[in-house]
Amino acid sequence: MKLPLHWLVVVVASLLSSGCMTYRDFPTDMVGKAPTQTPYKALNYKIDKFEALSFGGGEEALKEVLRKRTPFQVSDAVETIPETGLFCMINVEQKPIGLPVVAAGYLSYSTLAFLPAWSTKDGFRIRYDLYVNGKKSGKYEYEVTRKSAIWIGLLPFIWVNALTYSESDAIQATAYKFFKEADPVFAEYQKAL
């Protein structure tokens, strides 16, 4: 009996996704804590780099926060630092991944996850540089560690991923933490208007 192509794709995708992944070392107390008020007028921002290896829509999650979940009435993406107003430059960089992790991951994927692979130290660093009237006012940095394991034997435990923090949770939490930590700068600028 010959299986249709779409069944083969489903089987291969299941094997390749047979792993567990979670995120750590980020401000977990800020998960889901979007600002509830918009007391400030405007923020301009630019995501300068998103060089992290993304597994869960992290860049889209960050863009969504900056568009819809800020303490600002208006937030706009711009290309250059404006001479007046509040501006935030955001950089997301990959933490270095060691050669053994890359080699193990390649072997695992090339054997359809029959050989295990894991990583406990990769992830990314997120830096929010805040500018007030064109001058740098502060730097806010956060780390996110991704812990992952890939192995066909983990297939029955995939459901555990639904109980752990996702990449989107981690990145959004760093943005909410930035808003909280930079609030005194926002308030001082607003007062000076």
Backbone as CSV, one residue per row, in Angstrom:
resi,resn,N_x,N_y,N_z,CA_x,CA_y,CA_z,C_x,C_y,C_z
1,MET,0.849,-1.184,0.000,0.000,0.000,0.000,0.891,1.242,0.000
2,LYS,0.607,2.167,-0.871,1.396,3.380,-1.004,0.687,4.532,-0.293
3,LEU,1.440,5.229,0.616,0.866,6.363,1.341,0.876,7.605,0.464
4,PRO,-0.185,8.416,0.551,-0.196,9.682,-0.185,0.912,10.605,0.331
5,LEU,1.356,11.531,-0.509,2.443,12.435,-0.180,2.162,13.257,1.076
6,HIS,0.940,13.718,1.267,0.641,14.545,2.438,0.812,13.759,3.743
7,TRP,0.589,12.465,3.736,0.821,11.653,4.941,2.310,11.574,5.239
8,LEU,3.114,11.448,4.214,4.557,11.419,4.397,5.051,12.724,5.002
9,VAL,4.513,13.834,4.513,4.893,15.145,5.049,4.508,15.239,6.529
10,VAL,3.332,14.772,6.895,2.887,14.803,8.289,3.801,13.949,9.162
11,VAL,4.158,12.763,8.711,5.029,11.872,9.486,6.409,12.497,9.670
12,VAL,6.998,13.022,8.610,8.332,13.637,8.704,8.280,14.874,9.601
13,ALA,7.252,15.701,9.459,7.130,16.892,10.303,6.988,16.501,11.779
14,SER,6.246,15.443,12.063,6.099,14.972,13.449,7.433,14.508,14.014
15,LEU,8.168,13.783,13.204,9.477,13.307,13.671,10.436,14.460,13.926
16,LEU,10.445,15.427,13.020,11.374,16.548,13.160,10.975,17.494,14.282
17,SER,9.721,17.508,14.641,9.291,18.385,15.735,9.186,17.637,17.049
18,SER,9.710,16.420,17.082,9.601,15.634,18.309,10.659,16.086,19.302
19,GLY,10.346,17.172,19.935,11.279,17.710,20.905,10.561,18.580,21.908
20,CYS,11.307,18.961,22.905,10.779,19.823,23.949,11.609,21.099,23.968
21,MET,10.937,22.230,24.191,11.629,23.508,24.194,10.979,24.424,25.210
22,THR,11.813,25.145,25.943,11.314,26.149,26.866,12.298,27.299,26.925
23,TYR,11.860,28.396,27.498,12.671,29.615,27.582,12.807,30.003,29.045
24,ARG,14.010,30.455,29.408,14.335,30.796,30.800,15.148,32.087,30.833
25,ASP,15.453,32.532,32.052,16.348,33.664,32.322,15.853,34.986,31.756
26,PHE,14.563,35.148,31.627,13.983,36.416,31.200,13.033,36.872,32.303
27,PRO,12.535,38.089,32.264,11.653,38.568,33.344,10.280,37.870,33.331
28,THR,10.240,36.679,33.919,8.996,35.886,33.895,7.859,36.574,34.644
29,ASP,8.192,37.459,35.579,7.142,38.173,36.307,6.382,39.146,35.403
30,MET,6.888,39.372,34.188,6.242,40.302,33.263,5.454,39.600,32.151
31,VAL,5.397,38.281,32.176,4.636,37.556,31.147,3.161,37.961,31.234
32,GLY,2.642,38.421,30.106,1.236,38.819,30.051,0.920,40.128,30.745
33,LYS,1.918,40.909,31.132,1.697,42.161,31.873,1.843,43.378,30.963
34,ALA,1.064,43.402,29.916,1.074,44.547,29.003,0.587,45.787,29.749
35,PRO,1.099,46.951,29.402,0.603,48.176,30.025,-0.905,48.299,29.808
36,THR,-1.605,48.714,30.844,-3.070,48.817,30.751,-3.519,50.234,30.458
37,GLN,-2.615,51.206,30.607,-2.945,52.599,30.335,-1.972,53.162,29.308
38,THR,-2.376,54.226,28.660,-1.512,54.891,27.687,-1.332,56.358,28.086
39,PRO,-0.567,56.615,29.149,-0.426,57.986,29.640,0.529,58.858,28.822
40,TYR,1.305,58.257,27.940,2.312,59.015,27.200,1.887,59.189,25.750
41,LYS,2.369,60.284,25.155,1.905,60.651,23.812,2.451,59.751,22.708
42,ALA,3.775,59.733,22.500,4.280,59.048,21.309,5.659,58.429,21.542
43,LEU,5.880,57.307,20.871,7.173,56.626,20.855,7.472,56.246,19.406
44,ASN,8.670,56.586,18.957,9.167,56.096,17.679,10.140,54.973,17.979
45,TYR,10.185,53.984,17.126,11.080,52.852,17.376,11.594,52.274,16.066
46,LYS,12.657,51.505,16.210,13.183,50.753,15.076,13.747,49.448,15.607
47,ILE,13.374,48.346,14.984,13.999,47.060,15.294,15.196,46.982,14.358
48,ASP,16.375,47.324,14.916,17.582,47.429,14.102,18.048,46.070,13.619
49,LYS,18.097,45.123,14.533,18.540,43.769,14.165,17.653,42.756,14.857
50,PHE,17.300,41.745,14.138,16.683,40.567,14.754,17.475,39.402,14.197
51,GLU,18.646,39.194,14.804,19.577,38.181,14.303,19.497,36.872,15.086
52,ALA,18.453,36.685,15.826,18.325,35.468,16.606,17.659,34.375,15.773
53,LEU,18.078,33.156,15.999,17.446,31.996,15.392,16.100,31.822,16.071
54,SER,15.039,32.078,15.338,13.700,32.125,15.907,12.961,30.819,15.659
55,PHE,12.324,30.313,16.726,11.544,29.083,16.611,10.068,29.289,16.920
56,GLY,9.673,30.501,17.224,8.287,30.644,17.636,7.679,32.003,17.422
57,GLY,8.035,32.691,16.353,7.390,33.965,16.057,7.829,35.109,16.943
58,GLY,9.052,35.080,17.418,9.540,36.110,18.324,9.530,37.498,17.729
59,GLU,9.963,37.625,16.481,10.004,38.947,15.852,8.595,39.505,15.678
60,GLU,7.670,38.667,15.266,6.281,39.123,15.118,5.686,39.512,16.466
61,ALA,6.024,38.775,17.518,5.525,39.093,18.857,6.042,40.463,19.304
62,LEU,7.315,40.740,19.020,7.892,42.035,19.385,7.217,43.160,18.603
63,LYS,7.012,42.954,17.318,6.342,43.970,16.502,4.921,44.235,16.994
64,GLU,4.227,43.173,17.371,2.855,43.337,17.865,2.824,44.169,19.142
65,VAL,3.760,43.893,20.064,3.827,44.676,21.298,4.058,46.143,20.971
66,LEU,5.026,46.403,20.093,5.370,47.791,19.777,4.253,48.518,19.039
67,ARG,3.436,47.792,18.303,2.319,48.415,17.584,1.094,48.618,18.474
68,LYS,0.830,47.664,19.388,-0.469,47.660,20.066,-0.440,47.657,21.594
69,ARG,0.663,47.321,22.210,0.646,47.111,23.671,1.711,47.936,24.391
70,THR,1.753,49.209,24.110,2.718,50.089,24.751,1.990,51.054,25.685
71,PRO,2.721,51.775,26.529,2.084,52.805,27.341,1.960,54.135,26.586
72,PHE,1.991,54.073,25.259,1.934,55.271,24.424,0.655,55.287,23.598
73,GLN,0.136,56.478,23.390,-1.055,56.634,22.569,-0.752,56.320,21.110
74,VAL,0.481,56.631,20.691,0.921,56.380,19.324,2.321,55.807,19.374
75,SER,2.558,54.739,18.617,3.929,54.225,18.465,4.146,53.913,16.987
76,ASP,5.212,54.497,16.446,5.470,54.386,15.016,6.863,53.829,14.754
77,ALA,6.951,52.950,13.764,8.243,52.454,13.297,8.831,53.517,12.373
78,VAL,10.094,53.857,12.607,10.790,54.839,11.781,12.146,54.277,11.383
79,GLU,12.798,54.922,10.441,14.096,54.446,9.959,15.279,55.139,10.611
80,THR,15.099,56.376,11.077,16.208,57.122,11.676,15.802,57.691,13.023
81,ILE,16.804,58.026,13.812,16.551,58.601,15.133,16.037,60.030,14.940
82,PRO,14.833,60.328,15.415,14.313,61.688,15.266,15.028,62.663,16.210
83,GLU,15.047,63.920,15.828,15.714,64.933,16.648,14.924,65.282,17.894
84,THR,13.614,65.084,17.852,12.792,65.369,19.025,11.925,64.154,19.342
85,GLY,11.576,64.046,20.607,10.698,62.973,21.044,11.446,61.772,21.595
86,LEU,10.670,60.750,21.928,11.212,59.502,22.461,11.419,58.514,21.316
87,PHE,12.544,57.838,21.350,12.878,56.868,20.319,13.552,55.663,20.970
88,CYS,13.229,54.469,20.481,13.836,53.246,20.998,14.406,52.427,19.844
89,MET,15.704,52.107,19.943,16.378,51.234,18.973,16.478,49.861,19.621
90,ILE,16.000,48.833,18.927,15.958,47.487,19.498,16.849,46.559,18.694
91,ASN,17.708,45.825,19.402,18.588,44.837,18.785,18.344,43.490,19.448
92,VAL,18.154,42.468,18.655,17.990,41.107,19.158,19.106,40.274,18.534
93,GLU,20.016,39.782,19.362,21.173,39.040,18.867,21.179,37.621,19.414
94,GLN,21.604,36.708,18.595,21.731,35.294,18.967,22.881,35.116,19.962
95,LYS,22.641,34.354,21.017,23.755,33.949,21.872,24.591,32.946,21.074
96,PRO,25.891,32.926,21.280,26.717,31.989,20.514,26.284,30.535,20.741
97,ILE,26.213,29.798,19.638,25.892,28.369,19.698,27.184,27.618,19.438
98,GLY,27.512,26.688,20.312,28.743,25.928,20.155,28.683,24.932,19.002
99,LEU,29.847,24.628,18.464,29.936,23.675,17.361,29.372,22.301,17.725
100,PRO,29.603,21.785,18.947,29.012,20.481,19.290,27.479,20.473,19.215
101,VAL,26.857,21.580,19.601,25.391,21.667,19.541,24.921,21.659,18.085
102,VAL,25.608,22.412,17.243,25.254,22.455,15.819,25.417,21.070,15.192
103,ALA,26.540,20.406,15.494,26.801,19.073,14.930,25.760,18.065,15.404
104,ALA,25.442,18.088,16.703,24.442,17.160,17.238,23.073,17.416,16.621
105,GLY,22.711,18.694,16.452,21.429,19.030,15.829,21.365,18.543,14.394
106,TYR,22.444,18.716,13.661,22.490,18.247,12.275,22.338,16.724,12.213
107,LEU,23.066,16.021,13.082,22.960,14.556,13.102,21.556,14.099,13.469
108,SER,20.967,14.773,14.443,19.614,14.397,14.853,18.621,14.593,13.712
109,TYR,18.658,15.750,13.067,17.728,15.999,11.963,17.991,15.085,10.774
110,SER,19.254,14.785,10.518,19.546,13.926,9.365,19.146,12.472,9.618
111,THR,18.940,12.089,10.876,18.466,10.733,11.195,16.992,10.745,11.581
112,LEU,16.289,11.840,11.210,14.862,12.004,11.545,14.617,11.881,13.046
113,ALA,15.516,12.439,13.827,15.421,12.525,15.287,15.607,11.179,15.994
114,PHE,16.170,10.197,15.318,16.481,8.942,16.008,17.661,9.138,16.949
115,LEU,18.579,10.018,16.590,19.676,10.371,17.489,19.271,11.645,18.243
116,PRO,19.493,11.686,19.547,19.080,12.870,20.312,20.056,14.027,20.157
117,ALA,19.542,15.216,20.378,20.358,16.432,20.432,19.708,17.362,21.445
118,TRP,20.504,18.181,22.100,19.955,19.123,23.069,20.859,20.329,23.186
119,SER,20.287,21.362,23.705,21.011,22.599,23.957,20.428,23.228,25.213
120,THR,21.302,23.738,26.056,20.828,24.355,27.295,21.275,25.801,27.442
121,LYS,22.045,26.297,26.462,22.606,27.639,26.640,22.379,28.577,25.458
122,ASP,21.655,28.149,24.435,21.451,29.092,23.342,20.275,29.997,23.668
123,GLY,19.982,30.913,22.823,18.925,31.891,23.050,19.320,33.208,22.432
124,PHE,18.945,34.302,23.091,19.266,35.596,22.521,19.349,36.683,23.582
125,ARG,19.953,37.798,23.185,20.045,39.000,24.007,19.228,40.092,23.315
126,ILE,18.436,40.793,24.102,17.621,41.877,23.559,18.050,43.170,24.237
127,ARG,18.373,44.160,23.410,18.793,45.457,23.951,17.854,46.539,23.440
128,TYR,17.334,47.323,24.366,16.491,48.466,24.057,17.305,49.721,24.389
129,ASP,17.700,50.484,23.373,18.408,51.747,23.580,17.390,52.870,23.471
130,LEU,17.260,53.643,24.543,16.265,54.708,24.596,16.924,56.060,24.334
131,TYR,16.341,56.821,23.431,16.838,58.157,23.086,15.767,59.185,23.416
132,VAL,16.211,60.314,23.982,15.318,61.438,24.259,15.854,62.626,23.471
133,ASN,15.052,63.165,22.598,15.441,64.298,21.743,16.763,64.047,21.022
134,GLY,16.925,62.847,20.483,18.092,62.509,19.684,19.325,62.088,20.463
135,LYS,19.281,62.135,21.796,20.438,61.764,22.611,20.128,60.505,23.408
136,LYS,21.107,59.604,23.457,20.905,58.350,24.173,20.701,58.611,25.661
137,SER,19.628,58.049,26.170,19.257,58.273,27.562,19.451,57.041,28.432
138,GLY,19.390,55.864,27.838,19.530,54.646,28.625,19.614,53.407,27.763
139,LYS,20.157,52.359,28.383,20.275,51.064,27.710,19.682,50.013,28.647
140,TYR,18.779,49.207,28.117,18.094,48.178,28.892,18.334,46.852,28.178
141,GLU,18.998,45.915,28.872,19.356,44.635,28.247,18.715,43.476,28.995
142,TYR,18.294,42.484,28.220,17.670,41.285,28.784,18.191,40.069,28.031
143,GLU,18.358,38.983,28.751,18.778,37.727,28.129,17.628,36.746,28.169
144,VAL,17.576,35.912,27.160,16.598,34.828,27.097,17.381,33.570,26.753
145,THR,17.247,32.549,27.585,17.919,31.272,27.335,16.888,30.275,26.834
146,ARG,17.242,29.597,25.756,16.369,28.570,25.182,16.960,27.214,25.542
147,LYS,16.144,26.359,26.143,16.565,24.999,26.448,15.724,24.070,25.582
148,SER,16.408,23.226,24.828,15.667,22.373,23.903,16.302,20.999,23.785
149,ALA,15.466,20.045,23.440,15.913,18.678,23.195,15.101,18.117,22.039
150,ILE,15.785,17.399,21.153,15.135,16.780,20.001,15.472,15.297,20.027
151,TRP,14.442,14.485,19.999,14.634,13.034,19.988,13.279,12.395,19.747
152,ILE,13.240,11.385,18.946,11.973,10.720,18.634,11.309,10.153,19.893
153,GLY,12.117,9.796,20.882,11.567,9.276,22.138,10.772,10.313,22.922
154,LEU,10.930,11.592,22.571,10.183,12.650,23.252,8.816,12.911,22.629
155,LEU,8.536,12.271,21.504,7.271,12.487,20.800,6.041,12.378,21.712
156,PRO,5.961,11.381,22.616,4.776,11.316,23.484,4.671,12.473,24.481
157,PHE,5.751,13.244,24.617,5.761,14.321,25.618,5.694,15.719,24.990
158,ILE,5.399,15.792,23.709,5.311,17.084,23.019,4.311,18.007,23.709
159,TRP,3.271,17.473,24.280,2.237,18.273,24.921,2.799,19.139,26.047
160,VAL,3.937,18.759,26.608,4.545,19.536,27.697,4.927,20.930,27.213
161,ASN,5.238,21.064,25.918,5.582,22.377,25.372,4.469,23.399,25.602
162,ALA,3.234,22.958,25.620,2.104,23.865,25.835,2.075,24.407,27.266
163,LEU,2.800,23.765,28.169,2.813,24.188,29.576,4.029,25.046,29.929
164,THR,4.913,25.282,28.974,6.131,26.054,29.246,6.070,27.391,28.518
165,TYR,6.977,28.276,28.862,7.024,29.581,28.205,7.454,29.439,26.756
166,SER,6.838,30.217,25.904,7.179,30.218,24.469,8.137,31.361,24.165
167,GLU,8.668,31.350,22.952,9.526,32.441,22.508,8.762,33.763,22.536
168,SER,7.521,33.750,22.105,6.699,34.965,22.125,6.519,35.485,23.540
169,ASP,6.241,34.590,24.487,6.110,34.989,25.894,7.369,35.696,26.375
170,ALA,8.522,35.104,26.071,9.800,35.631,26.545,10.084,37.014,25.963
171,ILE,9.904,37.164,24.663,10.216,38.439,24.022,9.235,39.521,24.455
172,GLN,7.958,39.191,24.539,6.984,40.179,24.997,7.276,40.604,26.432
173,ALA,7.680,39.673,27.271,7.999,40.006,28.665,9.159,40.991,28.754
174,THR,10.160,40.855,27.869,11.267,41.812,27.900,10.784,43.210,27.510
175,ALA,9.873,43.291,26.551,9.339,44.600,26.152,8.558,45.225,27.301
176,TYR,7.737,44.426,27.992,6.963,44.955,29.112,7.885,45.395,30.251
177,LYS,8.958,44.657,30.467,9.938,45.026,31.493,10.624,46.339,31.113
178,PHE,10.969,46.488,29.839,11.555,47.738,29.371,10.604,48.905,29.646
179,PHE,9.335,48.761,29.299,8.373,49.842,29.546,8.326,50.204,31.029
180,LYS,8.364,49.198,31.878,8.305,49.436,33.325,9.576,50.130,33.821
181,GLU,10.738,49.632,33.385,11.996,50.206,33.863,12.249,51.601,33.300
182,ALA,11.779,51.883,32.094,12.001,53.191,31.487,10.896,54.185,31.821
183,ASP,9.919,53.782,32.591,8.788,54.647,32.921,9.208,55.991,33.521
184,PRO,10.208,56.041,34.424,10.618,57.350,34.934,11.117,58.296,33.831
185,VAL,11.802,57.767,32.839,12.282,58.589,31.713,11.089,59.080,30.894
186,PHE,10.134,58.197,30.637,8.932,58.581,29.892,8.187,59.702,30.629
187,ALA,8.016,59.531,31.950,7.274,60.500,32.757,7.989,61.840,32.789
188,GLU,9.303,61.837,32.931,10.076,63.086,32.956,9.963,63.818,31.621
189,TYR,10.049,63.071,30.533,9.924,63.694,29.217,8.529,64.299,29.056
190,GLN,7.498,63.557,29.459,6.119,64.024,29.324,5.909,65.301,30.147
191,LYS,6.507,65.345,31.322,6.365,66.502,32.197,6.992,67.752,31.582
192,ALA,8.090,67.540,30.825,8.800,68.667,30.227,8.094,69.243,29.001
193,LEU,7.102,68.559,28.484,6.399,69.056,27.290,5.555,70.283,27.588
